[in-house]
Amino acid sequence: MTEQTSEPTPRDVIKEFNHNLTDQGIAEGLKIGEKAPDFLLKDKDGIEQSLQNYLAKGPLVISFYRGDWCTHCSRELNDLNDHYDNFKNLGVEIVAIAPQNTGHAKEFQTKFDFKFPLLSDPDFATINQYKLKFMLSQEIQNIYSTKFNLDLPNLTASGTWELPVPATYLVDQLGIIRFRFADKKYWVRLEATELLETIKKIIVQS
């Protein structure tokens, strides 16, 4: 009797794709100790914001997220928002960057009343500088379209199937990356409380 093997589920295929990204060293992201590239990105109101302007006021947490369509990103950003005052008490500001246009950012910020700005990186220029950009395979594109009803080219400003690896960076006032969390398993996210404790330790050591 022939043993039947079950077809891999969409989740299985996605997990394998993410493992392959890691194995191939794709979108590894900038490391601790590296200089954070400056950026000039528009906020929800179309006003350009730069890394240097933020750092003039204090250290900065940069959260790269996939888009307003991503439930894991919503969960993470709401977690940061719930603890925003605690970050401010440490003298730390937060910004979040996604490859969507300012219209998406405005709707997203209004929906959840985020206290920190959402910046638009429509051509992946900053995401690419931070070495977080990758392309979804054709197989994953089909799964997103048919199984999840997600047409990413209509959700990203670039109109492509490219995405950033979700990542969190802490940049000090000298522009040096002091902490980073980036996981290609996009459902794995850093808790705001853990980030706060890490920042406290870094501040004590400085």
MIKELUM-330998 format. One record per residue (C-alpha): residue in three letters; chain; x, y, z. Coordinates in Angstrom, 1 decimal. Layout:
N
+-----+---+--------+--------+--------+
:   r : c :      X :      Y :      Z :
+-----+---+--------+--------+--------+
: ALA : A :      X :      Y :      Z :
...
+-----+---+--------+--------+--------+
END
This chain:
206
+-----+---+--------+--------+--------+
:   r : c :      X :      Y :      Z :
+-----+---+--------+--------+--------+
: MET : A :    0.0 :    0.0 :    0.0 :
: THR : A :    1.5 :    3.4 :   -1.1 :
: GLU : A :    1.9 :    5.8 :    1.8 :
: GLN : A :    0.3 :    9.1 :    0.9 :
: THR : A :    2.1 :   12.3 :    1.7 :
: SER : A :    0.2 :   15.5 :    2.5 :
: GLU : A :    0.6 :   18.6 :    0.4 :
: PRO : A :    2.5 :   21.4 :    2.2 :
: THR : A :    0.2 :   24.1 :    3.6 :
: PRO : A :    0.6 :   27.7 :    2.7 :
: ARG : A :    2.2 :   28.3 :    6.1 :
: ASP : A :    4.7 :   25.5 :    5.4 :
: VAL : A :    5.7 :   27.1 :    2.1 :
: ILE : A :    6.1 :   30.5 :    3.7 :
: LYS : A :    8.2 :   29.1 :    6.5 :
: GLU : A :   10.5 :   27.4 :    4.0 :
: PHE : A :   10.8 :   30.6 :    2.0 :
: ASN : A :   11.8 :   32.5 :    5.1 :
: HIS : A :   14.3 :   29.8 :    6.1 :
: ASN : A :   15.8 :   30.1 :    2.6 :
: LEU : A :   16.2 :   33.9 :    3.0 :
: THR : A :   18.2 :   33.3 :    6.1 :
: ASP : A :   20.3 :   30.5 :    4.6 :
: GLN : A :   21.1 :   32.6 :    1.5 :
: GLY : A :   22.0 :   35.7 :    3.6 :
: ILE : A :   19.4 :   37.9 :    2.0 :
: ALA : A :   18.2 :   41.1 :    3.7 :
: GLU : A :   20.4 :   40.6 :    6.8 :
: GLY : A :   20.0 :   44.2 :    7.9 :
: LEU : A :   22.6 :   46.6 :    9.3 :
: LYS : A :   24.4 :   45.4 :   12.5 :
: ILE : A :   25.0 :   46.8 :   15.9 :
: GLY : A :   27.9 :   49.3 :   15.8 :
: GLU : A :   27.3 :   50.3 :   12.2 :
: LYS : A :   26.5 :   53.9 :   11.2 :
: ALA : A :   22.8 :   54.4 :   10.6 :
: PRO : A :   22.2 :   55.9 :    7.1 :
: ASP : A :   20.4 :   59.3 :    7.2 :
: PHE : A :   17.0 :   59.4 :    5.6 :
: LEU : A :   14.6 :   62.1 :    4.3 :
: LEU : A :   11.1 :   60.7 :    4.3 :
: LYS : A :    7.6 :   62.2 :    4.3 :
: ASP : A :    5.3 :   61.8 :    7.2 :
: LYS : A :    1.5 :   61.4 :    6.9 :
: ASP : A :    1.1 :   65.1 :    6.2 :
: GLY : A :    3.7 :   65.1 :    3.4 :
: ILE : A :    6.3 :   66.9 :    5.6 :
: GLU : A :    9.9 :   65.6 :    5.1 :
: GLN : A :   11.6 :   64.2 :    8.2 :
: SER : A :   15.2 :   63.3 :    8.6 :
: LEU : A :   17.2 :   61.0 :   10.9 :
: GLN : A :   19.5 :   63.9 :   11.8 :
: ASN : A :   16.7 :   66.1 :   13.0 :
: TYR : A :   15.4 :   63.3 :   15.3 :
: LEU : A :   18.9 :   62.6 :   16.6 :
: ALA : A :   19.4 :   66.2 :   17.5 :
: LYS : A :   16.7 :   65.7 :   20.2 :
: GLY : A :   17.8 :   62.3 :   21.5 :
: PRO : A :   18.1 :   58.6 :   20.6 :
: LEU : A :   15.7 :   57.1 :   18.1 :
: VAL : A :   13.9 :   53.8 :   17.7 :
: ILE : A :   13.2 :   53.0 :   14.1 :
: SER : A :   10.6 :   50.3 :   13.4 :
: PHE : A :   10.5 :   49.0 :    9.8 :
: TYR : A :    7.1 :   47.4 :    9.1 :
: ARG : A :    5.5 :   45.8 :    6.1 :
: GLY : A :    2.4 :   47.9 :    5.8 :
: ASP : A :   -1.0 :   48.7 :    7.2 :
: TRP : A :   -2.4 :   45.4 :    5.8 :
: CYS : A :   -0.1 :   43.3 :    8.1 :
: THR : A :   -1.8 :   42.3 :   11.3 :
: HIS : A :    1.5 :   41.4 :   13.0 :
: CYS : A :    2.7 :   44.9 :   12.2 :
: SER : A :   -0.4 :   46.4 :   13.6 :
: ARG : A :    0.1 :   44.4 :   16.8 :
: GLU : A :    3.7 :   45.5 :   17.1 :
: LEU : A :    3.0 :   49.2 :   16.5 :
: ASN : A :    0.1 :   49.3 :   18.9 :
: ASP : A :    2.4 :   47.7 :   21.5 :
: LEU : A :    4.9 :   50.4 :   21.0 :
: ASN : A :    2.1 :   53.0 :   21.1 :
: ASP : A :    0.9 :   51.7 :   24.4 :
: HIS : A :    4.3 :   52.2 :   25.9 :
: TYR : A :    5.2 :   55.4 :   24.1 :
: ASP : A :    5.2 :   57.6 :   27.2 :
: ASN : A :    7.8 :   55.2 :   28.8 :
: PHE : A :   10.1 :   55.6 :   25.8 :
: LYS : A :    9.7 :   59.4 :   25.9 :
: ASN : A :   10.5 :   59.4 :   29.6 :
: LEU : A :   13.8 :   57.8 :   28.6 :
: GLY : A :   14.4 :   60.6 :   26.1 :
: VAL : A :   13.8 :   58.2 :   23.1 :
: GLU : A :   11.6 :   59.0 :   20.1 :
: ILE : A :   10.0 :   56.4 :   17.8 :
: VAL : A :    9.4 :   56.5 :   14.1 :
: ALA : A :    8.0 :   53.7 :   11.9 :
: ILE : A :    8.8 :   53.3 :    8.2 :
: ALA : A :    6.9 :   51.3 :    5.5 :
: PRO : A :    7.0 :   51.1 :    1.7 :
: GLN : A :    3.6 :   52.7 :    1.4 :
: ASN : A :    2.5 :   56.1 :    0.4 :
: THR : A :    1.6 :   58.9 :    2.7 :
: GLY : A :   -2.2 :   58.3 :    2.2 :
: HIS : A :   -1.8 :   54.8 :    3.7 :
: ALA : A :    0.2 :   56.2 :    6.6 :
: LYS : A :   -2.4 :   58.9 :    7.3 :
: GLU : A :   -5.2 :   56.4 :    7.4 :
: PHE : A :   -3.2 :   53.9 :    9.5 :
: GLN : A :   -2.2 :   56.6 :   12.0 :
: THR : A :   -5.7 :   58.0 :   12.2 :
: LYS : A :   -7.2 :   54.5 :   12.8 :
: PHE : A :   -5.0 :   53.6 :   15.7 :
: ASP : A :   -4.1 :   57.1 :   16.9 :
: PHE : A :   -0.3 :   56.4 :   16.9 :
: LYS : A :    1.6 :   59.0 :   19.0 :
: PHE : A :    4.7 :   58.6 :   16.8 :
: PRO : A :    5.1 :   59.4 :   13.1 :
: LEU : A :    4.7 :   56.9 :   10.3 :
: LEU : A :    7.1 :   57.7 :    7.5 :
: SER : A :    6.7 :   56.7 :    3.8 :
: ASP : A :    9.5 :   55.0 :    1.9 :
: PRO : A :    7.8 :   54.6 :   -1.4 :
: ASP : A :   10.8 :   53.5 :   -3.5 :
: PHE : A :   12.5 :   51.4 :   -0.7 :
: ALA : A :   15.5 :   53.8 :   -0.7 :
: THR : A :   15.9 :   53.8 :    3.1 :
: ILE : A :   14.8 :   50.2 :    3.5 :
: ASN : A :   17.4 :   49.2 :    1.0 :
: GLN : A :   20.1 :   51.3 :    2.8 :
: TYR : A :   19.3 :   49.4 :    6.0 :
: LYS : A :   19.7 :   46.2 :    4.0 :
: LEU : A :   16.2 :   44.9 :    4.7 :
: LYS : A :   14.6 :   44.6 :    1.2 :
: PHE : A :   13.8 :   41.3 :   -0.4 :
: MET : A :   11.5 :   40.0 :   -3.2 :
: LEU : A :    8.8 :   37.5 :   -2.6 :
: SER : A :    9.1 :   34.4 :   -4.8 :
: GLN : A :    6.5 :   33.6 :   -7.4 :
: GLU : A :    5.2 :   30.8 :   -5.3 :
: ILE : A :    4.7 :   33.1 :   -2.3 :
: GLN : A :    3.1 :   35.8 :   -4.6 :
: ASN : A :    0.6 :   33.2 :   -5.7 :
: ILE : A :   -0.2 :   32.3 :   -2.1 :
: TYR : A :   -0.6 :   35.9 :   -1.0 :
: SER : A :   -3.0 :   36.5 :   -4.0 :
: THR : A :   -5.1 :   33.3 :   -3.9 :
: LYS : A :   -5.0 :   32.3 :   -0.2 :
: PHE : A :   -4.8 :   35.6 :    1.6 :
: ASN : A :   -6.4 :   37.9 :   -1.0 :
: LEU : A :   -3.4 :   40.3 :   -0.8 :
: ASP : A :   -2.4 :   42.0 :   -4.0 :
: LEU : A :    0.8 :   43.7 :   -2.7 :
: PRO : A :    1.5 :   45.7 :   -5.8 :
: ASN : A :   -1.7 :   47.6 :   -5.0 :
: LEU : A :   -0.7 :   48.0 :   -1.4 :
: THR : A :    3.0 :   49.1 :   -1.8 :
: ALA : A :    3.9 :   52.5 :   -3.3 :
: SER : A :    6.4 :   50.9 :   -5.6 :
: GLY : A :    3.8 :   48.5 :   -7.2 :
: THR : A :    6.1 :   45.5 :   -6.6 :
: TRP : A :    6.2 :   42.3 :   -4.6 :
: GLU : A :    9.1 :   43.6 :   -2.6 :
: LEU : A :    8.9 :   43.8 :    1.2 :
: PRO : A :   11.1 :   44.8 :    4.1 :
: VAL : A :   12.1 :   42.4 :    6.8 :
: PRO : A :   10.4 :   43.7 :    9.9 :
: ALA : A :   13.1 :   45.2 :   12.1 :
: THR : A :   13.6 :   47.5 :   15.1 :
: TYR : A :   16.7 :   49.6 :   15.5 :
: LEU : A :   17.9 :   51.8 :   18.3 :
: VAL : A :   20.2 :   54.6 :   17.1 :
: ASP : A :   22.1 :   56.8 :   19.5 :
: GLN : A :   22.7 :   60.5 :   19.0 :
: LEU : A :   26.0 :   59.9 :   17.2 :
: GLY : A :   24.1 :   57.9 :   14.6 :
: ILE : A :   25.4 :   54.5 :   15.7 :
: ILE : A :   23.2 :   51.5 :   15.9 :
: ARG : A :   23.2 :   50.3 :   19.5 :
: PHE : A :   20.6 :   47.6 :   19.3 :
: ARG : A :   18.7 :   45.7 :   16.5 :
: PHE : A :   16.0 :   43.1 :   16.2 :
: ALA : A :   15.2 :   41.6 :   12.8 :
: ASP : A :   13.6 :   38.3 :   12.2 :
: LYS : A :   12.6 :   37.0 :    8.7 :
: LYS : A :    9.8 :   35.0 :   10.5 :
: TYR : A :    7.6 :   38.1 :   10.2 :
: TRP : A :    5.2 :   36.9 :   12.8 :
: VAL : A :    8.0 :   37.0 :   15.5 :
: ARG : A :    8.2 :   40.5 :   16.9 :
: LEU : A :   10.0 :   42.2 :   19.8 :
: GLU : A :    7.9 :   43.2 :   22.7 :
: ALA : A :    7.9 :   46.9 :   23.7 :
: THR : A :    8.7 :   46.0 :   27.3 :
: GLU : A :   11.8 :   44.0 :   26.3 :
: LEU : A :   12.9 :   46.9 :   24.1 :
: LEU : A :   12.5 :   49.3 :   27.0 :
: GLU : A :   14.5 :   47.1 :   29.4 :
: THR : A :   17.3 :   46.9 :   26.8 :
: ILE : A :   17.3 :   50.7 :   26.3 :
: LYS : A :   17.6 :   51.2 :   30.0 :
: LYS : A :   20.7 :   48.9 :   30.2 :
: ILE : A :   22.3 :   50.8 :   27.3 :
: ILE : A :   21.6 :   54.1 :   28.9 :
: VAL : A :   23.2 :   53.0 :   32.1 :
: GLN : A :   26.3 :   51.7 :   30.2 :
: SER : A :   26.7 :   54.9 :   28.3 :
+-----+---+--------+--------+--------+
END
